[in-house]
Amino acid sequence: MNVPVRTPSALAPEPPVRPPVVDACALLYDDAGWRAYLHRLGENAPEYLDVFSASFCRYFGADHATYRDALALRRQDAVDVLLPPGRPPFDLDAYLADRRRQGVTGEFAMGSAERLPDGRTVNEWLLETTRDVRDRVHVWAGLSLRDPSAALDELERSLAAGATGLCVIPFLDGTDPADPRFSPVWDAAAGARLPVWLHTGHHFARSHPSGLGSWRTVETLAARHRGLLLVAGHAGWPDVQETLLTAARHPGVYLEFSSHRPRHMPKPGSGWEPLLHHARGLARDRVLFGTSTWVNPAPTATLADELTGLALPAEVTSAWLSGNAEALMARTAGPDRG
């Protein structure tokens, strides 16, 4: 019996190769840094330790029931459940190897001005730890806007140490970034070509209004400080359309959708319909892929695969996964920045 020979054209098509990934919202900490991060949340937005309890436990490998019981008694006890004594120390080489396996070629690592037990800020630790891998890890120093002068000092110190961006979370500070008191900070960021990741849209901190860090904040800052590069963290969700239209008006504004899973975006009522509708047009060059590290239980590669699985042109998927982030990094580079 003659067996037909399968020609290449008769073979099943190869699955598409996923483009490389740049994570535009990554958290890279050792245990001391995570404790500082969780302490800041607990002090300023304790609702997060409750609402995202399952996510924290999945990320840190902790028992959810034990964590919930501890949280009901004392926040610090809950943090101890997530970060018990005896955990292996942070290993940067292992971290980067895992990121390579996930297809991540670069990331914007978000810092903070919180103090560690050794007296350094998280920004300082992050900048020192990643000094030799700046081609892979781009440190975006965290600022607190509670004190305009201190924020400006932190910006200048971080810039001198090699930071290539900034991170601001208004609901943790309880301040309005568009307050004119902070204009020197934004002018300095624009002058140094430091893009700013700004938390925008919904938050769970009941002690602060939801308008802290909205698309209106982005609009005001972009109009007032024309050279400022702004990344609207979480894309201003649920006001994605307004945030996208703000980006259409201001060439220095980008949207980043960390904390939200791409597979849910096409679902009716998701709030992401405007982004997908305009993906081939005004959103094509303004959207960045991000994870927020602990928020979603899925690995970065899975989240990137979910984006690749959407019905988007290949060039849009590539732009969102890494191309736009690389273009943004190129906009920050200059003869005095290397």
C-alpha positions in Angstrom: 0.0 0.0 0.0 1.3 3.4 -1.0 1.4 5.9 1.9 0.9 9.5 0.7 3.8 11.8 1.5 2.8 14.9 3.4 4.2 17.9 1.8 5.0 21.0 3.9 1.9 22.7 2.6 -0.2 19.8 3.9 1.2 20.0 7.4 -0.7 21.8 10.2 0.4 25.4 10.4 3.0 26.2 13.0 1.7 28.2 16.0 2.6 31.9 15.8 5.8 32.8 17.5 5.1 35.2 20.4 7.1 38.5 20.2 9.4 39.3 23.1 7.9 40.9 26.1 8.8 44.1 28.0 7.0 44.2 31.4 6.1 47.9 31.9 5.0 47.4 35.5 7.2 44.9 37.4 8.0 44.6 41.1 11.4 43.3 41.9 12.1 43.1 45.6 13.8 41.0 48.2 11.8 40.1 51.4 12.7 43.4 53.0 11.4 45.3 50.0 8.2 43.3 49.9 7.7 44.0 53.6 8.1 47.7 52.9 5.7 47.4 50.0 3.1 45.6 52.1 3.6 48.0 55.0 2.9 51.0 52.8 -0.3 49.3 51.5 -1.4 48.4 55.1 -0.8 51.9 56.4 -2.4 53.8 53.6 -4.8 51.4 51.9 -5.4 48.4 54.2 -8.3 47.3 52.0 -5.7 45.9 49.5 -4.5 43.3 52.0 -8.1 42.1 52.2 -9.4 42.5 48.6 -6.3 40.9 47.1 -5.7 38.3 49.9 -6.0 35.3 47.5 -3.6 36.9 45.0 -1.0 37.6 47.7 -1.2 34.1 48.9 -0.9 32.6 45.5 2.1 34.7 44.7 4.0 34.0 48.0 2.8 30.4 48.3 1.0 31.0 51.6 -2.1 29.3 53.0 -5.1 31.5 52.4 -7.1 30.5 55.5 -4.0 31.0 57.7 -3.5 34.5 56.1 -7.1 35.5 56.6 -7.1 34.4 60.2 -3.9 36.4 60.8 -5.2 39.5 59.0 -8.3 39.5 61.2 -6.0 39.9 64.2 -3.1 42.1 63.1 -1.8 43.2 59.7 1.8 42.4 60.7 0.8 38.8 61.5 -0.7 38.5 58.0 2.5 39.8 56.5 4.5 37.2 58.5 2.4 34.5 57.0 3.3 35.7 53.5 7.0 36.2 54.4 7.9 33.6 57.1 11.4 33.3 58.5 13.7 31.0 56.5 12.7 32.0 53.0 15.5 31.7 50.5 17.3 35.0 49.9 16.5 36.9 46.8 18.6 35.7 43.8 18.8 38.1 41.0 20.4 35.6 38.6 17.6 33.1 39.2 15.0 35.9 38.8 16.4 37.0 35.5 16.7 33.4 34.3 13.0 32.8 35.0 12.1 36.0 33.2 14.1 34.9 30.1 12.2 31.6 30.2 9.0 33.6 30.2 10.1 35.6 27.1 10.7 38.8 29.0 13.6 40.8 27.5 13.2 43.9 29.6 11.1 45.4 32.4 10.4 48.7 34.2 11.0 47.9 37.9 8.9 50.1 40.2 10.6 51.4 43.3 9.6 53.4 46.3 11.0 55.9 48.7 10.1 53.6 51.7 13.0 52.9 54.1 14.4 49.4 54.6 15.8 48.2 57.9 19.4 49.0 56.8 18.4 52.6 56.2 18.4 52.6 52.4 15.3 53.4 50.4 13.8 50.7 48.2 14.9 52.9 45.3 18.5 52.7 46.5 18.4 49.0 47.0 16.9 48.4 43.5 19.4 50.7 41.8 22.3 49.1 43.5 21.0 45.5 43.0 20.4 45.9 39.3 23.5 48.1 38.5 25.0 45.4 36.2 21.8 44.5 34.4 20.5 47.9 33.4 20.1 46.6 29.8 17.4 44.3 31.2 16.0 46.1 34.3 15.1 49.7 34.0 14.5 51.2 37.4 11.6 53.6 37.8 12.1 55.2 41.1 9.1 55.6 43.4 8.2 59.0 44.7 5.8 60.1 47.5 4.0 63.3 46.8 3.3 64.1 50.4 6.3 66.4 50.6 7.0 68.2 47.3 10.6 69.1 48.3 11.4 65.5 49.4 9.9 64.2 46.2 12.2 66.5 44.2 15.2 65.4 46.2 14.4 61.8 45.7 14.0 62.3 42.0 17.4 64.0 41.7 19.1 61.3 43.9 17.6 58.5 41.9 18.4 60.1 38.5 22.0 60.5 39.5 22.1 56.8 40.6 20.7 55.6 37.2 16.9 55.7 37.4 15.3 55.9 34.0 11.7 56.6 35.1 9.5 57.4 38.0 6.5 55.8 39.7 3.7 57.7 41.6 0.7 56.2 43.3 -1.6 59.0 44.3 -4.1 57.1 46.5 -1.2 55.9 48.8 -0.2 59.5 49.3 -3.7 61.1 49.5 -2.5 63.9 47.3 -3.5 65.3 43.9 -0.6 65.0 41.5 -2.1 68.0 39.5 -1.7 70.3 42.5 0.5 73.2 41.4 2.8 72.5 44.4 4.2 69.5 42.6 5.0 71.4 39.3 8.7 71.5 40.1 8.7 67.7 40.3 7.0 67.3 36.9 9.2 70.0 35.3 12.3 68.2 36.6 11.0 64.9 35.2 10.3 66.4 31.8 13.7 68.1 31.7 15.5 64.9 32.5 13.3 62.9 30.1 12.1 60.6 33.0 8.8 59.1 32.1 6.3 58.8 35.0 4.2 55.7 35.6 1.1 57.1 37.3 -1.5 54.9 39.0 -4.8 55.9 37.3 -8.4 54.7 37.5 -10.1 52.6 40.1 -8.5 52.0 43.5 -9.8 50.4 46.8 -8.6 52.9 49.3 -11.8 54.1 50.9 -10.1 56.9 52.8 -9.2 58.7 49.6 -11.5 59.8 46.7 -11.5 57.8 43.5 -10.5 60.9 41.5 -7.0 60.8 42.8 -5.1 59.8 39.7 -7.7 59.7 36.9 -7.6 60.5 33.2 -8.3 64.1 34.2 -5.1 64.1 36.2 -3.2 62.8 33.1 -4.9 65.5 31.0 -4.0 68.3 33.3 -0.4 67.2 33.7 0.1 66.6 30.0 -1.3 70.0 29.1 0.6 71.9 31.7 4.0 70.1 31.2 4.3 69.6 27.5 7.6 67.7 27.6 6.4 65.2 30.2 6.1 61.5 29.3 3.3 59.9 31.2 2.3 56.2 31.5 -1.3 55.8 32.7 -1.0 52.8 34.9 -3.9 50.3 34.5 -5.0 52.6 31.6 -7.4 54.6 33.8 -9.8 51.6 33.9 -12.8 51.7 33.9 -12.4 55.0 32.1 -10.3 53.5 29.3 -11.9 55.5 26.5 -11.3 58.8 28.2 -7.7 57.9 28.9 -7.2 56.8 25.3 -8.7 60.0 24.0 -6.3 61.9 26.3 -3.4 60.0 24.7 -4.8 61.0 21.3 -4.5 64.7 22.4 -1.0 64.4 23.9 1.8 62.6 22.2 3.7 61.9 25.5 0.9 59.8 27.0 0.8 56.0 27.1 -1.6 53.5 28.5 -0.4 50.4 30.5 -2.9 47.6 31.4 -1.3 45.7 34.2 -3.6 44.1 36.8 -6.0 43.1 34.1 -5.9 39.9 32.2 -6.0 40.1 28.4 -8.3 37.1 28.0 -11.1 39.1 29.7 -10.8 42.2 27.5 -13.1 41.1 24.7 -15.9 40.2 27.1 -18.9 42.6 26.9 -18.8 45.0 29.8 -15.1 44.5 30.5 -14.5 48.2 29.9 -11.7 47.4 27.5 -13.8 47.6 24.4 -12.4 51.0 23.4 -8.9 49.8 23.5 -9.6 46.8 21.2 -11.8 48.9 18.9 -9.0 51.4 18.4 -6.2 48.9 18.4 -5.4 49.4 14.7 -5.6 53.2 15.0 -4.8 55.6 17.8 -4.1 52.8 20.4 -1.6 51.0 18.2 1.5 53.0 19.3 0.3 54.0 22.8 -0.3 50.8 24.7 2.2 48.9 26.9 2.0 45.4 28.4 2.5 45.1 32.2 1.8 42.6 34.9 2.0 44.2 38.4 3.8 40.9 39.3 1.6 39.6 42.1 -1.9 40.6 41.1 -2.6 37.9 38.5 -2.0 34.3 39.4 -0.8 33.4 35.9 2.9 33.6 34.8 4.0 36.4 32.6 4.2 34.1 29.6 0.6 33.1 30.1 -0.6 36.7 30.2 1.5 37.4 27.0 0.0 34.4 25.3 -3.5 35.6 26.2 -2.7 38.9 24.5 -1.3 37.1 21.5 -4.5 35.0 21.3 -6.7 38.1 20.8 -7.9 38.8 17.3 -5.4 41.6 16.8 -3.0 42.1 13.8 0.4 40.7 14.5 2.0 44.1 14.3 -0.3 45.5 17.0 0.4 42.5 19.3 4.1 43.0 18.8 3.8 46.8 19.5 1.9 46.2 22.7 4.1 43.4 24.1 7.4 45.2 23.6 7.6 47.6 20.6 5.9 50.5 22.2 7.9 50.1 25.5 11.1 50.0 23.5 10.1 53.2 21.6 9.3 54.9 24.9 12.8 53.9 26.2 14.3 55.4 23.1 12.5 58.6 23.7 14.1 58.9 27.1 17.6 58.3 25.8 20.0 61.1 24.9 23.7 62.0 24.8 23.6 62.8 28.6 21.7 59.7 29.5 23.5 57.0 27.5 
